[in-house]
Amino acid sequence: MITTVPAPSRVHAAELFRLGSVGLRTRRLRASLSGLGVAIGIAAMVAVLGVSSSSSANLLAQLDQLGTNLLTVTPGNTFLGESATLPHEAPATIGRLDSVQGVSSTASIANVTVRRTDQVPVSNTNGIILRWADLSLLATLQGSVYRGQWLNPASERFPAVVLGWVTAQRLGIVDLDQPTQVDVGGRWYTVVGLLRSMPLAPEIDRSALIGLPVAQSDSPDTVYVRADPNHVLPTLNVLPAAANPEHPEQVNVSRPSDALAARAAAQGTFTSLFLGLGAVALLVGGVGIANVMVISVLERRSEIGLRRALGATRLLVGVQFLSESLLLSLLGGAGGVALGAAATWVYAQVNALPAVVPAVAVGGGLGAALVVGAIAGLYPANRAARLSPTEALRTV
């Protein structure tokens, strides 16, 4: 009597996909809960990268708009460690440099409070600083007026004040439809303008600005310099000597745009932290998939034995369960990418930022999901492949 041994079965990719989805289709709730862990991890990673990229894109847009050629000159310290001062002629000498396109100065006025009314306690300053400013300040900073107008040759000689963005918010002044006054050192000043936010000069945002003549002071503590974009670094190097020829070592020069770049770098640090948390969630999701796949192998021993008896090789059985793990993880990863992109879009809309989801976040999310699925499915697939037909069929 001749016994015929069944030839090993051959399964195409489409058939393998169908076989891999059997466990998912027959145990939908279990598969959904397992894929949820992967989805949460991928969503967290995509959202973190998306939010970080959106914020960075906004910072870069601000830099492109405001330019990186604004320099700030401030007094440093003397040899004995005391606070130095800038000469009153510093703006004029700086303005003579060929590479300087614009220069303006300002200084804070000590011991003067700005209050909404004279009924507010003098000690309640709200962090508002009173400054005098020359008429070229707004042009040098490339700022703009939100309401009203900037100081002019007439208003700078009278009790008129322009409020920075933060100052206006803290004083509760949002428009100038009606004549508005504030108490400045016990004297009423008319608010003639409200400024938009100036990212490169945050100190102006927190200030109330009056004209130089009415302030009766001419010694600046800050000089803003708009340099030729092609000669920013050379200008930065010569500014200390131009501002204070006798003591250039007592002058500090900075570029405010560097602060925005540093802020973007700081966001990168937090991005790494949150990516780590997302990776932990992804790892937990992978453990969940591995657990589900092990249970699936135990529950489907009879199926495995029957397939082996009909000619399925160990490799084919192992690939079937591995493909099921990969498919489950990939579906969770796709859901996580969609969820993370949606979270990024909502965040961008709420904060008026450009919504940016990097391609590396999408590709990396799906790739990470596949890697987790492969690792999580290796042991269950190997366990299924090692079952002998006779041992597996005992459970039938």
Kinemage of the C-alpha trace (Angstrom):
@kinemage 1
@onewidth
@group {chain A} dominant
@subgroup {mainchain}
@vectorlist {calphas} color= white
{ca met a 1} P 0.000 0.000 0.000
{ca ile a 2} L 1.403 3.337 -1.066
{ca thr a 3} L 0.933 6.350 1.222
{ca thr a 4} L 0.776 9.761 -0.423
{ca val a 5} L 2.274 12.633 1.518
{ca pro a 6} L 0.528 15.956 0.891
{ca ala a 7} L 2.730 18.484 -0.831
{ca pro a 8} L 3.589 21.557 1.235
{ca ser a 9} L 1.042 24.263 0.636
{ca arg a 10} L 2.000 27.489 -0.972
{ca val a 11} L 0.228 30.666 0.092
{ca his a 12} L 0.330 33.929 -1.807
{ca ala a 13} L 0.698 37.299 -0.106
{ca ala a 14} L -3.021 38.096 -0.409
{ca glu a 15} L -3.943 34.742 1.111
{ca leu a 16} L -1.394 35.239 3.880
{ca phe a 17} L -2.962 38.611 4.632
{ca arg a 18} L -6.383 36.962 4.851
{ca leu a 19} L -5.071 34.246 7.154
{ca gly a 20} L -3.332 36.839 9.328
{ca ser a 21} L -6.562 38.763 9.721
{ca val a 22} L -8.580 35.721 10.818
{ca gly a 23} L -7.695 36.161 14.469
{ca leu a 24} L -8.444 39.875 14.293
{ca arg a 25} L -11.822 39.409 12.640
{ca thr a 26} L -12.956 36.650 15.005
{ca arg a 27} L -11.771 38.424 18.183
{ca arg a 28} L -12.450 42.064 17.361
{ca leu a 29} L -12.761 43.444 20.894
{ca arg a 30} L -9.548 41.805 22.049
{ca ala a 31} L -7.730 42.994 18.927
{ca ser a 32} L -9.064 46.526 19.351
{ca leu a 33} L -7.920 46.765 22.958
{ca ser a 34} L -4.494 45.383 22.056
{ca gly a 35} L -4.074 47.782 19.143
{ca leu a 36} L -5.161 50.661 21.384
{ca gly a 37} L -1.941 50.448 23.374
{ca val a 38} L 0.136 50.819 20.221
{ca ala a 39} L -2.163 53.594 18.969
{ca ile a 40} L -1.706 55.599 22.171
{ca gly a 41} L 2.073 55.314 22.021
{ca ile a 42} L 2.259 56.266 18.332
{ca ala a 43} L -0.264 59.086 18.814
{ca ala a 44} L 1.809 60.547 21.644
{ca met a 45} L 4.986 60.449 19.566
{ca val a 46} L 3.362 61.935 16.440
{ca ala a 47} L 1.610 64.639 18.469
{ca val a 48} L 4.821 65.612 20.258
{ca leu a 49} L 6.738 65.868 16.991
{ca gly a 50} L 3.849 67.705 15.345
{ca val a 51} L 3.429 70.243 18.145
{ca ser a 52} L 7.194 70.808 18.307
{ca ser a 53} L 7.407 71.269 14.529
{ca ser a 54} L 4.431 73.640 14.534
{ca ser a 55} L 5.997 75.762 17.280
{ca ser a 56} L 9.366 75.745 15.529
{ca ala a 57} L 7.734 76.748 12.240
{ca asn a 58} L 6.073 79.656 14.031
{ca leu a 59} L 9.396 80.759 15.543
{ca leu a 60} L 11.123 80.546 12.171
{ca ala a 61} L 8.313 82.566 10.608
{ca gln a 62} L 8.770 85.220 13.294
{ca leu a 63} L 12.506 85.316 12.631
{ca asp a 64} L 11.931 85.633 8.898
{ca gln a 65} L 9.509 88.486 9.496
{ca leu a 66} L 11.461 90.361 12.158
{ca gly a 67} L 14.939 89.584 10.846
{ca thr a 68} L 18.074 88.471 12.619
{ca asn a 69} L 19.868 91.794 12.184
{ca leu a 70} L 18.520 93.494 15.323
{ca leu a 71} L 21.199 94.060 17.989
{ca thr a 72} L 20.710 95.277 21.548
{ca val a 73} L 23.276 97.387 23.397
{ca thr a 74} L 23.017 97.510 27.199
{ca pro a 75} L 25.395 98.590 29.976
{ca gly a 76} L 27.463 95.933 31.688
{ca asn a 77} L 29.502 96.140 34.892
{ca thr a 78} L 32.521 98.130 35.893
{ca phe a 79} L 35.838 96.625 36.963
{ca leu a 80} L 34.621 96.723 40.574
{ca gly a 81} L 31.396 94.916 39.737
{ca glu a 82} L 29.154 97.976 39.898
{ca ser a 83} L 26.488 98.666 37.283
{ca ala a 84} L 27.852 100.730 34.409
{ca thr a 85} L 25.949 103.303 32.340
{ca leu a 86} L 25.845 104.122 28.656
{ca pro a 87} L 26.990 107.604 27.583
{ca his a 88} L 24.077 109.786 26.492
{ca glu a 89} L 25.769 110.255 23.088
{ca ala a 90} L 25.957 106.467 22.494
{ca pro a 91} L 22.992 106.358 20.031
{ca ala a 92} L 24.535 109.163 17.956
{ca thr a 93} L 27.987 107.559 17.744
{ca ile a 94} L 26.478 104.173 16.902
{ca gly a 95} L 24.383 105.770 14.176
{ca arg a 96} L 27.538 106.942 12.404
{ca leu a 97} L 28.614 103.388 11.600
{ca asp a 98} L 28.241 102.582 7.901
{ca ser a 99} L 26.704 99.164 8.602
{ca val a 100} L 23.952 100.558 10.846
{ca gln a 101} L 20.589 101.043 9.153
{ca gly a 102} L 18.674 102.310 12.164
{ca val a 103} L 19.216 103.102 15.828
{ca ser a 104} L 16.922 104.091 18.687
{ca ser a 105} L 17.183 104.269 22.444
{ca thr a 106} L 15.052 103.890 25.521
{ca ala a 107} L 15.463 103.844 29.288
{ca ser a 108} L 13.375 102.857 32.273
{ca ile a 109} L 12.248 105.510 34.731
{ca ala a 110} L 12.745 104.362 38.296
{ca asn a 111} L 10.250 104.702 41.150
{ca val a 112} L 7.296 105.574 38.913
{ca thr a 113} L 4.250 103.284 38.772
{ca val a 114} L 1.667 102.931 36.030
{ca arg a 115} L -1.837 102.165 37.355
{ca arg a 116} L -5.286 101.923 35.815
{ca thr a 117} L -6.628 104.387 38.377
{ca asp a 118} L -5.265 106.260 41.363
{ca gln a 119} L -7.332 103.934 43.578
{ca val a 120} L -5.001 101.020 42.875
{ca pro a 121} L -2.371 100.598 45.621
{ca val a 122} L 1.040 101.964 44.635
{ca ser a 123} L 2.622 98.635 45.593
{ca asn a 124} L 0.550 96.830 42.940
{ca thr a 125} L 2.787 97.452 39.913
{ca asn a 126} L 1.780 94.357 37.889
{ca gly a 127} L 5.373 94.256 36.668
{ca ile a 128} L 4.790 97.309 34.430
{ca ile a 129} L 7.815 99.480 33.709
{ca leu a 130} L 7.663 103.112 32.615
{ca arg a 131} L 10.110 103.947 29.827
{ca trp a 132} L 10.922 106.908 27.671
{ca ala a 133} L 11.491 106.164 24.022
{ca asp a 134} L 12.593 108.168 21.014
{ca leu a 135} L 10.360 108.455 17.968
{ca ser a 136} L 12.400 106.013 15.883
{ca leu a 137} L 11.915 103.090 18.288
{ca leu a 138} L 8.930 101.543 16.500
{ca ala a 139} L 10.655 101.720 13.102
{ca thr a 140} L 13.900 100.218 14.402
{ca leu a 141} L 12.070 97.330 16.080
{ca gln a 142} L 9.807 96.932 13.044
{ca gly a 143} L 6.842 96.934 15.391
{ca ser a 144} L 3.271 97.958 14.694
{ca val a 145} L 0.390 99.657 16.473
{ca tyr a 146} L -2.657 97.574 17.373
{ca arg a 147} L -4.887 100.495 18.340
{ca gly a 148} L -4.351 104.243 18.179
{ca gln a 149} L -1.010 105.634 17.042
{ca trp a 150} L 2.653 105.847 17.944
{ca leu a 151} L 4.242 108.885 19.581
{ca asn a 152} L 4.813 111.847 17.275
{ca pro a 153} L 6.630 115.207 17.586
{ca ala a 154} L 3.525 116.699 19.204
{ca ser a 155} L 2.438 113.962 21.614
{ca glu a 156} L 5.950 113.220 22.878
{ca arg a 157} L 5.980 116.635 24.600
{ca phe a 158} L 2.731 116.112 26.484
{ca pro a 159} L 1.424 113.539 28.996
{ca ala a 160} L 0.708 110.877 26.371
{ca val a 161} L 1.580 107.215 26.761
{ca val a 162} L 1.755 104.176 24.483
{ca leu a 163} L 1.235 100.767 26.099
{ca gly a 164} L 3.070 97.577 25.208
{ca trp a 165} L 1.066 94.430 24.499
{ca val a 166} L 1.453 92.836 27.944
{ca thr a 167} L 0.975 96.162 29.727
{ca ala a 168} L -2.323 96.779 27.947
{ca gln a 169} L -3.556 93.311 28.914
{ca arg a 170} L -2.597 93.784 32.556
{ca leu a 171} L -4.317 97.158 32.716
{ca gly a 172} L -7.429 95.781 31.045
{ca ile a 173} L -7.249 98.158 28.069
{ca val a 174} L -8.210 96.421 24.825
{ca asp a 175} L -9.344 99.342 22.656
{ca leu a 176} L -9.289 103.119 22.505
{ca asp a 177} L -12.819 103.778 21.269
{ca gln a 178} L -13.254 106.098 24.235
{ca pro a 179} L -10.630 108.482 25.674
{ca thr a 180} L -8.577 106.433 28.102
{ca gln a 181} L -6.233 107.646 30.815
{ca val a 182} L -3.888 105.924 33.252
{ca asp a 183} L -2.196 107.126 36.384
{ca val a 184} L 1.551 107.564 35.871
{ca gly a 185} L 3.325 108.511 39.058
{ca gly a 186} L 0.311 110.410 40.360
{ca arg a 187} L -0.333 112.242 37.075
{ca trp a 188} L -2.956 111.383 34.460
{ca tyr a 189} L -1.613 110.386 31.044
{ca thr a 190} L -3.744 109.868 27.951
{ca val a 191} L -3.285 106.506 26.243
{ca val a 192} L -2.716 107.279 22.557
{ca gly a 193} L -1.703 103.831 21.312
{ca leu a 194} L -1.508 100.098 21.995
{ca leu a 195} L 1.362 98.107 20.479
{ca arg a 196} L 1.342 94.619 19.086
{ca ser a 197} L 3.617 92.053 20.677
{ca met a 198} L 7.329 92.333 19.851
{ca pro a 199} L 9.030 88.936 20.232
{ca leu a 200} L 12.501 90.455 19.775
{ca ala a 201} L 11.926 93.106 22.465
{ca pro a 202} L 9.827 91.517 25.243
{ca glu a 203} L 10.813 94.329 27.620
{ca ile a 204} L 8.821 96.734 25.447
{ca asp a 205} L 5.769 94.475 25.746
{ca arg a 206} L 5.851 94.962 29.525
{ca ser a 207} L 6.390 98.725 29.385
{ca ala a 208} L 4.445 101.950 29.176
{ca leu a 209} L 6.239 104.356 26.810
{ca ile a 210} L 6.358 108.138 27.009
{ca gly a 211} L 8.266 110.749 25.013
{ca leu a 212} L 11.823 111.781 25.795
{ca pro a 213} L 11.042 115.510 26.333
{ca val a 214} L 8.332 114.861 28.918
{ca ala a 215} L 10.572 112.333 30.695
{ca gln a 216} L 13.339 114.964 31.042
{ca ser a 217} L 16.059 112.375 30.734
{ca asp a 218} L 18.579 111.550 28.027
{ca ser a 219} L 20.701 108.710 29.414
{ca pro a 220} L 19.652 105.449 27.685
{ca asp a 221} L 19.883 102.021 29.261
{ca thr a 222} L 19.066 100.166 26.039
{ca val a 223} L 19.996 100.986 22.457
{ca tyr a 224} L 18.426 99.017 19.619
{ca val a 225} L 20.484 98.762 16.448
{ca arg a 226} L 19.237 97.531 13.084
{ca ala a 227} L 22.343 96.418 11.204
{ca asp a 228} L 22.979 95.632 7.566
{ca pro a 229} L 21.913 91.938 7.181
{ca asn a 230} L 25.194 91.224 5.387
{ca his a 231} L 27.350 92.729 8.160
{ca val a 232} L 25.645 91.690 11.388
{ca leu a 233} L 28.629 89.996 13.073
{ca pro a 234} L 31.171 92.728 12.168
{ca thr a 235} L 28.725 95.329 13.486
{ca leu a 236} L 28.239 93.348 16.696
{ca asn a 237} L 31.999 93.296 17.250
{ca val a 238} L 32.481 97.079 16.884
{ca leu a 239} L 29.404 98.199 18.818
{ca pro a 240} L 31.040 98.181 22.295
{ca ala a 241} L 33.756 100.586 21.165
{ca ala a 242} L 31.244 102.756 19.317
{ca ala a 243} L 28.869 102.960 22.286
{ca asn a 244} L 31.540 103.671 24.904
{ca pro a 245} L 34.970 104.412 23.389
{ca glu a 246} L 36.578 104.901 26.806
{ca his a 247} L 35.290 101.665 28.374
{ca pro a 248} L 34.089 99.233 25.690
{ca glu a 249} L 34.429 96.365 28.170
{ca gln a 250} L 31.502 97.857 30.113
{ca val a 251} L 29.099 97.365 27.200
{ca asn a 252} L 27.025 94.265 26.487
{ca val a 253} L 25.823 93.511 22.963
{ca ser a 254} L 23.345 90.746 22.169
{ca arg a 255} L 21.221 89.594 19.272
{ca pro a 256} L 17.589 89.010 20.408
{ca ser a 257} L 16.934 86.518 17.607
{ca asp a 258} L 19.398 84.176 19.332
{ca ala a 259} L 16.934 83.987 22.228
{ca leu a 260} L 14.232 82.713 19.897
{ca ala a 261} L 16.644 80.128 18.492
{ca ala a 262} L 17.546 79.068 22.051
{ca arg a 263} L 13.862 78.736 22.846
{ca ala a 264} L 13.462 76.416 19.888
{ca ala a 265} L 16.404 74.358 21.169
{ca ala a 266} L 14.808 74.198 24.626
{ca gln a 267} L 11.628 72.895 23.031
{ca gly a 268} L 13.748 70.149 21.464
{ca thr a 269} L 14.754 69.015 24.956
{ca phe a 270} L 11.140 68.683 26.050
{ca thr a 271} L 10.377 66.930 22.763
{ca ser a 272} L 12.935 64.247 23.602
{ca leu a 273} L 11.387 63.800 27.042
{ca phe a 274} L 7.870 63.348 25.712
{ca leu a 275} L 9.116 61.068 22.934
{ca gly a 276} L 10.542 58.863 25.665
{ca leu a 277} L 7.149 58.754 27.387
{ca gly a 278} L 5.528 57.846 24.069
{ca ala a 279} L 8.086 55.060 23.597
{ca val a 280} L 7.176 53.669 27.023
{ca ala a 281} L 3.493 53.636 26.035
{ca leu a 282} L 4.446 51.931 22.770
{ca leu a 283} L 6.431 49.300 24.683
{ca val a 284} L 3.424 48.605 26.908
{ca gly a 285} L 1.306 48.229 23.771
{ca gly a 286} L 3.834 45.756 22.374
{ca val a 287} L 3.655 43.668 25.540
{ca gly a 288} L -0.133 43.648 25.195
{ca ile a 289} L 0.104 42.385 21.617
{ca ala a 290} L 2.541 39.658 22.628
{ca asn a 291} L 0.182 38.556 25.397
{ca val a 292} L -2.790 38.441 23.027
{ca met a 293} L -0.833 36.465 20.448
{ca val a 294} L 0.280 33.862 23.022
{ca ile a 295} L -3.329 33.392 24.101
{ca ser a 296} L -4.346 33.151 20.449
{ca val a 297} L -1.831 30.345 19.867
{ca leu a 298} L -3.196 28.412 22.860
{ca glu a 299} L -6.787 28.838 21.738
{ca arg a 300} L -6.071 27.814 18.134
{ca arg a 301} L -4.010 24.665 18.757
{ca ser a 302} L -6.519 22.542 16.900
{ca glu a 303} L -6.401 24.872 13.906
{ca ile a 304} L -2.609 24.725 13.905
{ca gly a 305} L -2.616 20.916 14.096
{ca leu a 306} L -5.109 20.620 11.248
{ca arg a 307} L -3.124 22.957 9.018
{ca arg a 308} L 0.077 21.046 9.754
{ca ala a 309} L -1.647 17.747 8.953
{ca leu a 310} L -2.820 19.188 5.611
{ca gly a 311} L 0.726 20.070 4.604
{ca ala a 312} L 1.425 23.502 6.088
{ca thr a 313} L 5.087 23.837 7.011
{ca arg a 314} L 6.354 25.168 10.294
{ca leu a 315} L 7.573 28.274 8.498
{ca leu a 316} L 4.148 28.904 7.020
{ca val a 317} L 2.407 28.557 10.395
{ca gly a 318} L 4.940 30.838 12.028
{ca val a 319} L 4.600 33.446 9.269
{ca gln a 320} L 0.801 33.315 9.612
{ca phe a 321} L 0.907 34.281 13.288
{ca leu a 322} L 3.705 36.771 12.736
{ca ser a 323} L 1.666 38.462 10.000
{ca glu a 324} L -1.285 38.623 12.394
{ca ser a 325} L 0.884 40.410 14.954
{ca leu a 326} L 2.255 42.781 12.300
{ca leu a 327} L -1.218 43.547 10.992
{ca leu a 328} L -2.558 44.233 14.480
{ca ser a 329} L 0.343 46.541 15.288
{ca leu a 330} L 0.138 48.294 11.900
{ca leu a 331} L -3.565 49.015 12.347
{ca gly a 332} L -2.836 50.433 15.808
{ca gly a 333} L 0.012 52.497 14.365
{ca ala a 334} L -2.169 53.903 11.572
{ca gly a 335} L -4.825 54.859 14.109
{ca gly a 336} L -2.166 56.436 16.300
{ca val a 337} L -0.771 58.495 13.411
{ca ala a 338} L -4.255 59.770 12.573
{ca leu a 339} L -4.952 60.576 16.231
{ca gly a 340} L -1.603 62.353 16.654
{ca ala a 341} L -2.132 64.395 13.479
{ca ala a 342} L -5.590 65.406 14.692
{ca ala a 343} L -4.172 66.475 18.068
{ca thr a 344} L -1.519 68.554 16.305
{ca trp a 345} L -4.134 70.260 14.151
{ca val a 346} L -6.299 71.106 17.171
{ca tyr a 347} L -3.304 72.502 19.057
{ca ala a 348} L -2.280 74.612 16.067
{ca gln a 349} L -5.793 75.994 15.615
{ca val a 350} L -6.161 76.895 19.295
{ca asn a 351} L -2.776 78.672 19.409
{ca ala a 352} L -2.937 80.210 15.912
{ca leu a 353} L 0.090 78.267 14.699
{ca pro a 354} L 0.787 76.594 11.362
{ca ala a 355} L -0.166 72.910 11.619
{ca val a 356} L 2.938 70.885 10.709
{ca val a 357} L 3.098 67.088 10.899
{ca pro a 358} L 6.613 66.024 9.798
{ca ala a 359} L 6.861 63.186 7.307
{ca val a 360} L 9.381 61.563 9.640
{ca ala a 361} L 6.679 61.422 12.329
{ca val a 362} L 4.264 59.598 10.008
{ca gly a 363} L 6.859 57.238 8.554
{ca gly a 364} L 8.580 56.761 11.890
{ca gly a 365} L 5.276 56.044 13.621
{ca leu a 366} L 4.294 53.349 11.165
{ca gly a 367} L 7.830 51.938 11.152
{ca ala a 368} L 7.934 51.821 14.949
{ca ala a 369} L 4.575 50.053 14.979
{ca leu a 370} L 5.859 47.402 12.564
{ca val a 371} L 9.018 46.876 14.620
{ca val a 372} L 6.994 46.485 17.801
{ca gly a 373} L 4.613 44.091 16.046
{ca ala a 374} L 7.498 42.011 14.724
{ca ile a 375} L 9.190 41.768 18.110
{ca ala a 376} L 5.920 41.059 19.920
{ca gly a 377} L 4.958 38.343 17.440
{ca leu a 378} L 8.267 36.468 17.271
{ca tyr a 379} L 7.765 34.297 20.354
{ca pro a 380} L 4.088 33.422 19.708
{ca ala a 381} L 4.864 32.655 16.046
{ca asn a 382} L 7.803 30.451 17.025
{ca arg a 383} L 5.653 28.650 19.603
{ca ala a 384} L 2.941 28.008 17.026
{ca ala a 385} L 5.481 26.746 14.471
{ca arg a 386} L 7.014 24.259 16.929
{ca leu a 387} L 3.689 22.523 17.691
{ca ser a 388} L 3.600 19.030 16.139
{ca pro a 389} L 0.387 17.988 14.341
{ca thr a 390} L -0.288 15.071 16.685
{ca glu a 391} L 0.183 17.140 19.822
{ca ala a 392} L -1.947 19.972 18.518
{ca leu a 393} L -4.775 17.681 17.321
{ca arg a 394} L -5.174 16.136 20.781
{ca thr a 395} L -7.211 19.218 21.716
{ca val a 396} L -9.731 18.619 18.890
